[in-house]
Amino acid sequence: LLHDSGHLVQGRDREQAEVIERATQWLGRSYTVFNLEVGDDEVVRRSLARKRDATDATEKVVRTRLAEYTRRTEPAIQYFRSIGKLIDVNGEQAPEQVHAAVMDHVSTRGLA
């Protein structure tokens, strides 16, 4: 997800990330991408703890989804990082700590 003057936009793969960059340059808009980093084991643990529906119930299904997410999204993350638009945030913290970390970046960089 990226923050654009109060709006959230998704750039899930490299091609979408490049389109976002070109469009925001053309519009003269700045943006910042927040990457909430959470390890695969923690994602599996959290997903299995939720068990919202039957398809979320197995570790194999969660790991398959993670592999697909990584395959598609990692190139976009690397692209945003390479152009200096990405901020990594430890997403394994408590939700309040994640929120505080994001808001600290927002306030110190004048993104609000």
Secondary structure, DSSP 4 states (H G I P E B T S, - for coil): -EEETTEEE---SHHHHHHHHHHHHHHT---EEEEEE--HHHHHHHHHHH--SGGGS-HHHHHHHHHHHHHHHHHHHHHHHHTT-EEEEETTS-HHHHHHHHHHHHHHTT--
